[in-house]
Amino acid sequence: MKLTTLPVYSKLAADEDVPEKVRAKLPRDWRLSQHQVDTYNALTDSDYDVVFNTAMTGDGKSLAAYLPVLTDERQHVFGMYPTNELLRDQGRQFENYQRLFGLTRDQMPVFALWGAELTRLQEQTDFRSRGDFLKERFTNHNVILTNPDIFNLVMNYSYARGSRMFNDQELPYSLYINFDYFVFDEFHIFAIPQIIAALTAMLYITEESKCKFLFSSATMSTTLVEMIKRSGLRYRETKSNYCSEPAPEFRQVLYPATLDVHKLDKNANAETWVREHISELVTFWNSCNDNAKGVVIVNSVVAARRIARVLAQELEPHGISVGENTGLTDDERRREALQKNIIVGTSTIDVGVDFNINLLIFESTNGGTFLQRLGRLGRVKYNEPPFPKYQAHALMSPKAPWIYDRLEQALAERGVKDGDAVERSTILRDAVMQAFPDENDFIEYAKRWGILQAAHVVNVLENRRHQDAYASLAATLSERYRGLFNVKDFGKSKGKYWAIEKKEEHGRKILNEVLGFRGSTPFQIACWDATVTPETFLSYDLFPLVQNVAYSIADKEEYTRAVEKRFSDMNQQREALDAVKYTLGGESKSPLILRIEQFNEERDKLVLKSNQDFSLYSERVVVLNGFSIDEPRAQAVTSVNSILKRQSVVCYITKTDRGELRRRLRLPAHFPLYVVRDMHRNRDYTIAFGKTALLLDSVLLRFKNKNVEDEPIIL
């Protein structure tokens, strides 16, 4: 199916609607979109606590988010981004804003921060703990750009240990007293656990301050909106008016493009499609007189690696360079990839760097991902000429051929057939969202496990060491959390929290999963990729690797020598060596370090095994160890298993088959479920680990018609 997406024009604000304070600071000849002015007004209006900006991708939501601080040096903003790639890119973008608005670094100190950088800077400076370091940064910077993980750790008191601060509340207080508003960018990629983490903190902050919150995303989560309604927070949505033809007081934000939607044949995938269409890519490049830049976005890191190698081999003789940007790509290679003609990547591109392209090849797992990735194409860039033409290829999986058929039908219902032009901001968007199946939103997690995060906040406030100093706040928050989670008795949830906390190591592991923004990565390893030149050293998940690569095991000394040989810069050495600290066995003398020798052509089946009698532990959340890999049986798997067996992990085990669970529960495409073999009874079970285990427990309770609010948690 071939479509032409029409250009998109966004409504400009009338000069008289732009506040004088903003108009006086705008660069010469700049015009703001109506949604940017509306967002500014909402953020500076005391009638609202929360603002949603749902303007289209490419329509200037980032500028809208920062207008208050760019036009008033007294304003302070805390911006949060879901990936470090996007965070660093926004840091570069903010430097551009400072230049355009005539602001020096002294006038507006900006600081970009992520986990590894926080650890490095705290250790290099004269600060006893990360909490002390953060407190100093909060006090002395107008703009902090970071990720929601650090925000969540601050609001859960996780940085108080080892600090010189007076009590647990000092760092959260320092955060919300120093910033006027908080920005959550691209929050649509997150699910119910992250929504709860954000809202739990937001209710705490708004009870103590006049801070505001902005969610900036073209596809807003309906679950987030519904929970904000229940919370009592006052909110406003700002969005733009769009049209598809030039009109007075409208600015073009997207160029027209050709969109080919491909229904892949049985057993085909993105890699086979790319191999079969190499000549078309060369033809496209030649037709643009080499004035082209392309991106390939796929769901699998390993598929991206293979596609990048195929394209490099086939296209570089034609003068078309190829780069890679995935979870297995280090920072240096990512920077190099941005300079290539074609970049192959995964979600690191999807929610990552803002670059200008005119060729897009992509696959997607849901409607939101489809629209997010398509939104990468055709953006009108300030002071940059357009490409000769714009082309997108959407690859629809043969595992779900009905999605293509449903998209075709949804478009036909709106009067659009093969070969037609389609309006992008409403008709195509609505058809795409109708075509993809609804995925489970795991709303049951909120009352079952998410509420324990709120109970944790209140429990710390009520701690007897505080001598009732926060008793009033704890009581008020308890009532607000009761409304947020829509429960009859918040005290019952506090009781569950205390019961779990008393279970010592096992209870603490479960609470860590609840309190962690994204949960833990229980099978993270140090990965030494020897298949690329120069070699890369980073952290990755064990299970996808053992299914897709041939590997050997490296010892710590060998790894360290290779890192020191690879990097002359001490900071780069440190970052690579830090990967060992947080890997399986990282605290011992024998951490698990996989050296990738080659990537396999086919993915192997992964089967875990254990000598545990799973009939004693199934259908509930438990903490177990003793797991090992049964398949695939690589030469080095014995060494892997010797370390893996020692790892205690939060898990949920069920007799129900993985495929049946996915169909019955409408699980997302990449919801991680594994096969585990009970060697005691020689029977296969399905298992989920970490936060995934808590999500599965919650949704299965509802499927069994159990009341998630009243159902006890048995450890």
C-alpha positions in Angstrom: 0.0 0.0 0.0 1.4 3.4 -1.1 0.2 6.7 0.4 1.3 10.3 0.2 1.3 12.0 3.6 0.3 15.6 3.1 2.4 18.5 4.5 1.5 19.8 7.9 1.1 23.4 8.9 0.9 24.6 12.5 -1.1 27.6 13.7 1.0 30.6 14.7 0.1 32.8 17.7 -1.1 36.3 17.0 1.5 38.9 18.1 -1.0 40.3 20.6 -1.4 36.9 22.2 2.3 36.6 23.0 3.0 37.9 26.5 5.1 41.0 26.5 7.8 39.4 28.7 8.2 36.6 26.0 8.0 38.9 23.0 10.8 41.1 24.4 13.2 38.2 24.6 12.4 36.4 21.4 15.1 36.3 18.7 14.5 38.8 15.9 11.8 37.7 13.3 10.8 34.7 15.4 7.1 33.7 15.5 5.8 31.3 18.1 3.2 28.6 17.4 -0.1 28.9 19.3 0.6 25.7 21.3 4.0 27.2 22.5 2.3 30.3 23.8 -0.6 28.3 25.4 2.0 26.1 27.1 3.9 29.1 28.4 0.7 30.6 29.7 -0.4 27.4 31.4 3.0 27.0 33.1 2.9 30.5 34.5 -0.8 30.3 35.5 -1.4 29.5 39.2 -4.7 27.7 38.2 -2.8 24.6 36.9 -0.5 22.0 38.4 0.0 19.9 35.3 0.2 20.8 31.6 0.1 18.3 28.7 1.6 19.5 25.4 0.4 17.0 22.7 1.6 18.9 19.7 2.9 16.8 16.8 6.5 15.5 16.7 8.6 18.2 15.1 6.4 21.1 16.1 8.6 22.7 18.7 7.5 21.1 22.0 11.0 21.4 23.4 11.1 25.2 23.0 7.6 25.4 24.5 8.8 23.6 27.5 11.7 26.0 28.2 10.1 29.3 27.2 9.6 30.3 30.9 13.2 29.8 31.8 14.6 31.3 28.6 12.6 34.5 29.0 13.0 34.9 32.8 16.3 34.3 34.5 14.6 33.9 37.8 12.9 30.7 36.6 14.4 27.3 37.3 13.5 24.0 35.5 14.2 20.3 36.0 14.0 18.5 32.7 13.8 14.7 32.4 14.4 12.5 29.4 13.9 8.7 29.1 17.2 7.9 27.4 20.7 9.3 28.0 21.0 9.7 24.2 18.1 12.2 24.2 19.3 13.8 27.4 22.7 14.6 25.9 21.1 15.8 22.7 18.8 18.2 24.6 21.9 19.5 26.4 23.3 20.4 23.0 20.0 21.9 22.0 19.9 24.0 25.1 23.3 25.5 24.3 21.6 26.6 21.0 18.7 28.1 22.9 21.1 30.1 25.1 22.9 31.5 22.0 19.6 32.4 20.3 18.2 34.1 23.4 21.5 35.9 24.2 22.1 34.1 27.5 25.5 33.4 28.8 26.4 30.3 31.0 26.8 32.6 34.0 23.3 34.0 33.4 21.8 30.6 33.1 23.8 27.7 34.5 22.8 24.4 32.8 23.9 21.0 34.1 23.3 17.6 32.3 23.4 14.6 34.6 22.9 10.8 34.3 23.8 7.9 36.6 27.4 7.1 35.6 28.2 10.8 35.3 26.7 11.4 38.8 29.0 8.7 40.3 32.0 10.0 38.5 31.5 13.7 39.4 30.7 12.9 43.1 33.8 10.9 43.5 36.0 13.5 41.7 34.7 16.4 43.9 34.9 16.9 47.6 31.4 15.4 48.4 30.8 12.7 50.8 27.8 11.2 48.9 25.8 11.6 45.7 23.1 13.2 47.8 25.4 16.0 49.0 26.6 16.5 45.4 23.0 16.7 44.1 22.0 19.2 46.7 24.8 21.6 45.6 23.8 21.2 42.0 20.1 21.9 42.7 21.0 25.1 44.5 23.4 26.5 41.9 21.8 25.7 38.5 18.9 27.2 36.7 18.5 24.2 34.5 19.1 20.6 35.3 18.7 18.1 32.5 18.6 14.5 33.7 16.4 11.3 33.6 13.3 10.4 35.7 15.3 7.6 37.4 17.4 10.2 39.3 14.2 12.2 40.1 12.6 9.0 41.5 15.6 8.1 43.6 15.6 11.6 45.1 11.9 11.5 45.9 12.2 8.0 47.5 15.0 9.2 49.8 17.5 6.8 48.2 20.4 9.3 48.3 20.2 10.1 52.0 22.4 7.2 53.1 26.0 8.4 53.9 25.1 12.0 53.4 25.8 15.0 55.6 22.2 16.0 55.2 20.1 16.4 58.4 17.3 14.0 57.5 15.7 12.0 54.7 13.5 15.0 53.6 16.3 17.4 53.0 17.2 16.3 49.5 13.6 16.2 48.2 13.1 19.6 49.9 16.2 20.9 48.1 14.8 19.7 44.8 11.3 21.2 44.9 12.4 24.4 46.7 14.9 25.2 43.9 12.9 24.5 40.8 9.7 26.2 39.6 8.6 23.4 37.2 9.5 19.9 36.1 9.4 18.6 32.5 8.7 14.9 31.6 9.6 14.5 27.9 8.5 11.6 25.8 6.7 10.0 28.8 4.4 8.0 26.5 7.1 5.3 26.3 6.6 4.4 29.9 4.0 2.2 31.5 2.0 2.1 34.8 4.9 1.6 37.2 6.6 4.8 35.9 3.3 6.7 35.9 2.8 5.8 39.6 6.4 6.8 40.5 5.9 10.2 38.9 2.4 10.8 40.4 3.5 9.7 43.9 6.3 12.3 43.8 4.1 14.9 42.2 1.5 14.8 45.0 4.3 15.1 47.5 5.8 18.1 45.8 2.5 20.0 45.1 1.5 19.5 48.8 4.7 21.3 49.8 5.3 23.8 47.0 3.8 25.6 44.0 5.8 23.6 41.5 4.2 22.7 38.2 4.7 19.7 35.9 4.8 19.5 32.1 4.3 16.3 30.1 5.5 16.8 26.6 4.5 14.0 24.2 2.7 13.7 20.9 0.9 10.5 22.1 -0.3 11.0 25.7 -1.1 8.0 27.9 -4.8 7.8 28.7 -3.9 6.0 31.9 -1.8 8.9 33.1 -4.6 11.4 32.3 -7.2 9.3 34.2 -4.9 9.0 37.3 -4.2 12.7 37.3 -7.9 13.3 37.2 -8.4 11.1 40.3 -5.4 12.7 42.1 -7.1 16.1 42.3 -4.2 17.8 40.4 -5.5 20.6 38.1 -4.4 20.1 34.5 -4.6 21.6 31.1 -3.9 20.2 27.7 -2.3 22.4 25.0 -2.2 21.3 21.4 -1.8 22.9 18.0 -4.3 23.4 15.2 -3.1 21.9 11.9 -3.9 22.1 8.3 -2.5 20.5 5.1 -2.4 23.5 2.8 -0.5 26.8 3.1 -2.6 29.3 5.0 -2.1 32.8 6.6 -0.8 32.6 10.1 0.3 28.9 9.7 3.9 27.7 9.6 5.0 24.5 7.9 6.3 21.9 10.3 6.4 18.7 8.1 7.1 18.2 4.4 5.0 15.8 2.3 6.3 12.3 2.0 5.7 9.0 0.3 4.7 6.2 2.8 4.9 2.6 1.6 3.3 0.1 4.0 4.7 -3.4 3.4 3.0 -6.6 4.4 6.0 -8.9 4.8 5.7 -12.4 3.5 5.7 -15.4 5.9 9.1 -16.0 7.4 10.3 -12.6 6.2 11.6 -9.8 8.5 13.3 -6.4 8.4 16.6 -7.9 7.5 15.4 -9.9 4.5 13.4 -6.9 3.3 16.5 -4.7 3.4 18.6 -7.3 1.6 16.0 -7.6 -1.2 15.7 -3.8 -1.7 19.4 -2.7 -1.8 19.1 -1.6 -5.4 16.1 0.6 -4.6 18.1 2.3 -1.8 20.9 3.1 -4.3 18.3 4.4 -6.8 16.8 6.6 -4.1 20.2 8.0 -3.2 21.0 8.7 -6.9 17.7 10.4 -7.4 18.5 12.8 -4.6 21.9 13.6 -6.2 23.5 12.2 -3.0 21.6 14.9 -0.9 20.0 12.3 1.4 20.2 10.9 4.9 18.4 7.8 6.1 17.5 5.9 9.2 16.5 2.2 9.7 14.7 1.5 13.0 14.1 -2.1 14.1 13.0 -3.7 17.3 16.0 -6.0 17.8 19.5 -5.0 18.7 20.9 -8.1 17.0 18.8 -7.5 13.9 20.1 -3.9 13.8 23.7 -5.1 14.0 23.2 -7.6 11.1 21.4 -5.0 8.9 24.1 -2.4 9.5 26.7 -4.9 8.3 24.7 -5.8 5.2 24.1 -2.2 4.3 27.8 -1.3 4.9 28.9 -4.1 2.7 26.5 -3.4 -0.1 26.2 0.4 0.0 29.6 1.8 0.8 30.9 0.9 -2.7 28.3 3.3 -3.9 29.6 6.1 -1.6 26.8 5.6 1.0 28.2 5.3 4.5 26.5 3.4 7.3 26.5 3.7 11.1 25.0 1.9 14.0 23.2 3.2 17.1 21.9 0.6 19.5 22.2 -0.7 23.1 25.4 -2.5 22.0 27.0 0.7 20.6 29.3 2.8 22.7 29.2 6.6 22.9 32.1 7.1 20.5 30.5 4.9 17.8 27.1 6.6 18.3 28.7 10.0 17.7 30.4 8.7 14.5 27.1 7.2 13.4 25.5 10.6 13.3 27.9 11.6 10.6 27.0 8.7 8.3 24.5 8.7 5.5 22.4 5.9 6.9 22.0 5.1 10.6 20.7 1.7 11.7 19.3 1.5 15.2 16.6 0.6 17.7 14.6 2.7 20.2 17.8 4.6 21.0 17.0 6.4 17.8 13.3 6.3 18.2 13.5 8.4 21.4 16.9 9.8 20.9 18.8 12.2 18.7 16.9 14.9 16.7 18.4 14.7 13.2 17.2 15.6 9.7 16.4 12.6 7.4 14.5 12.0 4.2 14.6 8.2 4.1 13.0 6.1 6.9 12.7 2.3 7.1 11.0 1.1 10.3 9.1 -1.6 12.1 6.9 -1.0 15.1 5.2 -2.9 17.9 2.2 -0.7 18.5 0.4 2.4 17.2 2.3 4.8 19.4 5.7 3.5 18.2 4.5 3.6 14.5 3.6 7.3 14.9 6.7 8.2 16.9 9.0 6.7 14.3 7.2 8.1 11.3 7.4 11.5 13.1 11.2 11.3 12.5 10.6 12.0 8.8 10.0 15.2 7.0 10.6 17.8 9.7 11.0 21.4 8.7 14.3 22.6 10.1 15.0 26.2 11.0 17.3 27.8 8.3 17.8 24.4 6.6 16.7 23.7 3.0 14.4 20.7 2.4 15.6 17.4 0.8 14.6 16.7 -2.8 12.0 14.2 -1.6 11.0 12.2 1.5 10.3 8.4 1.6 9.1 6.1 4.4 8.8 2.3 4.4 6.8 0.8 7.2 7.4 -3.0 7.6 4.5 -4.9 9.0 5.3 -8.1 10.7 4.1 -11.4 9.2 3.5 -12.7 12.7 0.5 -10.3 12.9 -0.7 -9.9 9.2 -4.1 -8.7 10.4 -2.6 -5.4 11.5 -1.9 -4.5 7.9 -5.4 -5.5 6.9 -6.9 -3.5 9.8 -4.9 -0.5 8.8 -6.1 -0.8 5.2 -9.7 -1.1 6.5 -9.3 1.8 8.9 -8.1 4.1 6.1 -10.9 2.9 3.8 -13.4 3.8 6.5 -12.0 7.3 6.3 -12.1 7.5 2.5 -8.4 6.7 1.9 -7.3 4.0 -0.4 -4.1 2.7 -2.0 -2.4 5.6 -3.9 -4.2 8.4 -2.1 -2.9 11.3 -0.2 -3.7 11.3 3.5 -3.8 14.0 6.2 -1.2 13.1 8.8 -2.2 14.8 12.0 -5.6 13.2 12.4 -6.7 10.7 9.7 -3.5 8.7 9.5 -2.9 8.9 13.3 -6.4 7.7 14.1 -6.2 4.9 11.5 -2.9 3.7 12.9 -4.2 3.6 16.5 -7.3 1.7 15.3 -5.3 -0.9 13.4 -2.9 -1.9 16.1 -4.4 -4.1 18.9 -4.9 -2.6 22.4 -2.2 -3.8 24.8 -2.7 -4.5 28.4 -2.2 -1.4 30.5 -1.5 -3.3 33.7 -3.7 -0.9 35.7 -4.1 -3.6 38.4 -0.4 -3.0 39.3 -1.4 0.3 40.8 -3.5 -1.1 43.7 -1.4 -4.3 44.1 2.2 -3.1 44.1 2.4 0.6 43.0 0.6 1.8 46.1 3.5 0.4 48.2 5.7 3.2 46.7 3.2 5.7 48.2 3.2 3.8 51.5 7.0 4.0 51.5 6.9 7.8 51.2 4.4 8.1 54.1 6.3 5.5 56.2 9.5 7.6 56.1 7.6 10.7 57.0 6.1 9.0 60.0 9.4 7.6 61.2 9.7 8.2 65.0 13.1 9.8 64.5 11.3 12.8 63.1 9.3 13.3 66.3 6.1 13.9 64.5 7.6 16.8 62.5 5.9 15.5 59.3 2.8 14.0 60.9 0.5 16.5 59.2 2.1 16.0 55.8 1.9 12.2 56.2 -1.8 12.4 57.1 -2.6 14.7 54.1 -0.6 12.6 51.7 -2.3 9.4 52.9 -5.6 10.8 52.0 -4.4 12.1 48.6 -2.8 8.7 47.9 -6.1 7.0 48.8 -7.8 9.1 46.1 -5.0 8.5 43.6 -5.2 4.8 43.9 -8.9 4.7 44.4 -8.7 2.4 47.5 -11.1 2.2 50.5 -8.3 2.1 53.1 -4.8 3.4 52.5 -3.9 2.0 56.0 -4.2 -1.5 54.6 -1.5 -0.7 52.0 0.8 0.6 54.7 0.3 -2.6 56.6 1.3 -4.6 53.5 4.4 -2.4 53.1 5.5 -3.0 56.7 4.9 -6.7 56.4 7.1 -6.9 53.3 9.8 -4.7 54.8 10.1 -7.0 57.8 11.0 -9.9 55.5 14.6 -8.7 55.5 16.5 -9.6 52.4 13.6 -11.1 50.4 11.3 -8.3 51.3 13.9 -5.7 50.5 14.5 -7.1 47.0 10.8 -6.9 46.3 10.5 -3.4 47.6 13.5 -2.4 45.5 11.6 -3.6 42.4 8.6 -1.5 43.5 10.6 1.6 44.3 13.0 1.5 41.3 11.7 3.6 38.4 12.3 1.0 35.8 13.0 -1.9 38.1 16.3 -3.8 38.3 18.3 -5.5 35.6 18.9 -8.8 37.5 21.0 -10.4 34.7 23.1 -7.5 33.6 26.6 -8.5 32.6 29.8 -6.8 31.3 29.9 -7.2 27.6 33.1 -7.1 25.6 32.2 -6.9 21.9 35.2 -8.1 19.9 33.3 -8.2 16.6 33.8 -4.5 15.9 36.9 -2.4 15.5 37.7 -0.7 17.8 36.2 -3.1 20.4 33.5 -1.9 22.7 33.0 -2.4 26.5 29.6 -1.8 28.1 26.8 -3.4 30.1 24.0 -5.5 28.6 21.4 -8.1 29.5 22.7 -11.7 29.6 19.7 -13.6 28.1 19.4 -11.8 24.6 23.1 -12.2 24.2 23.4 -16.0 24.8 20.6 -16.5 22.3 22.2 -14.6 19.5 26.0 -14.7 19.8 29.0 -17.0 20.1 30.9 -16.0 23.2 33.7 -16.8 25.6 34.2 -15.8 29.2 36.9 -13.2 30.1 38.4 -12.7 33.5 38.6 -9.3 35.2 42.3 -8.8 34.6 42.0 -9.6 30.9 39.1 -7.2 30.5 40.9 -4.5 32.4 44.0 -4.8 30.1 41.8 -4.6 27.0 40.1 -1.5 28.3 43.3 0.2 29.1 44.7 -0.6 25.7 41.5 0.6 24.0 41.2 4.0 25.9 43.9 6.5 26.7 41.3 8.8 28.3 40.9 8.0 32.0 37.2 8.9 32.0 36.5 6.5 29.2 38.5 3.8 30.9 36.5 4.3 34.1 33.2 4.1 32.3 34.1 0.8 30.7 35.4 -0.6 34.0 32.3 0.5 35.8 30.3 -2.0 33.7 32.0 -4.7 35.8 30.8 -3.3 39.2 27.1 -3.8 38.5 27.3 -7.1 36.7 26.5 -10.6 37.9 29.2 -11.5 40.4 30.5 -7.9 40.3 31.2 -7.8 44.0 33.3 -11.0 43.8 36.7 -11.6 42.2 35.0 -13.3 39.3 32.4 -11.0 37.7 30.6 -12.3 34.6 32.2 -10.8 31.5 31.0 -12.1 28.1 33.4 -11.6 25.1 31.3 -11.7 21.9 33.2 -13.6 19.2 30.5 -13.4 16.5 26.8 -12.8 15.9 24.8 -15.9 14.9 22.7 -16.0 11.8 19.7 -17.4 13.6 18.4 -16.8 17.1 18.7 -19.8 19.5 15.9 -20.9 21.8 16.5 -20.0 25.5 15.5 -22.5 28.2 16.4 -22.0 31.8 16.5 -24.7 34.4 16.4 -25.1 38.2 16.3 -27.9 40.8 13.6 -26.0 42.7 10.2 -27.7 43.0 8.2 -24.9 41.3 4.9 -26.4 42.4 5.7 -24.9 45.9 6.2 -21.4 44.5 4.0 -21.0 41.4 1.4 -18.3 40.9 2.9 -15.8 43.3 5.8 -13.4 43.6 8.9 -15.0 45.2 12.6 -14.5 45.6 14.6 -17.5 44.4 18.1 -18.5 43.2 19.6 -21.5 41.6 18.7 -20.7 38.0 20.9 -21.7 35.1 20.9 -21.9 31.3 19.8 -25.3 29.9 19.7 -24.2 26.2 21.5 -23.0 24.1 24.4 -25.2 25.3 27.5 -23.2 24.4 31.0 -24.3 25.4 31.2 -21.4 28.0 27.8 -21.9 29.5 29.1 -23.8 32.5 31.1 -20.8 33.5 28.0 -18.6 33.0 25.9 -20.9 35.1 28.3 -21.1 38.0 27.7 -17.3 38.5 24.1 -17.2 37.5 23.1 -19.8 40.0 24.1 -17.6 42.9 21.9 -14.7 41.8 18.7 -14.3 44.0 16.0 -12.6 41.9 12.3 -11.6 42.2 10.2 -13.8 40.0 6.8 -15.0 39.1 6.3 -18.6 37.9 3.2 -20.0 36.3 2.2 -23.3 34.6 0.5 -21.4 31.8 2.3 -21.4 28.4 4.0 -18.2 27.2 2.0 -18.0 24.0 -1.2 -18.5 25.8 -0.4 -15.8 28.3 0.4 -13.4 25.6 -2.8 -14.0 23.8 -5.0 -14.2 26.9 -3.6 -11.2 28.6 -2.9 -9.0 25.5 0.7 -8.6 26.6 3.0 -6.1 24.8 5.2 -7.7 22.0 8.4 -7.5 24.0 7.1 -8.3 27.4 9.9 -10.6 28.7 8.7 -14.1 29.5 11.0 -17.1 29.6 10.8 -20.9 29.7 12.2 -22.5 32.9 12.5 -26.3 33.3 11.7 -27.7 36.8 14.4 -30.5 36.9 12.8 -31.8 40.0 9.6 -32.8 38.1 10.9 -32.4 34.5 8.2 -29.9 33.7 8.4 -26.6 31.8 7.0 -23.4 33.4 6.8 -19.8 32.3 8.8 -17.3 34.4 9.0 -13.5 34.6 11.7 -11.6 36.5 12.0 -8.3 38.4 9.3 -5.7 37.9 7.9 -7.8 35.1 7.1 -10.4 37.7 5.0 -7.8 39.7 3.1 -6.8 36.5 2.3 -10.4 35.6 1.2 -11.1 39.2 -1.2 -8.1 39.1 -2.8 -8.8 35.8 -3.3 -12.5 36.5 -5.1 -11.8 39.7 -7.7 -9.8 37.8 -7.9 -12.6 35.2 -8.7 -15.0 38.0 -11.4 -12.5 39.3 -9.4 -11.8 42.4 -9.6 -8.4 44.2 -6.1 -6.9 43.8 -6.8 -4.5 46.6 -7.7 -7.1 49.2 -5.7 -10.1 48.0 -2.9 -10.7 50.5 0.8 -10.6 49.5 2.3 -13.9 50.6 6.1 -14.2 50.7 
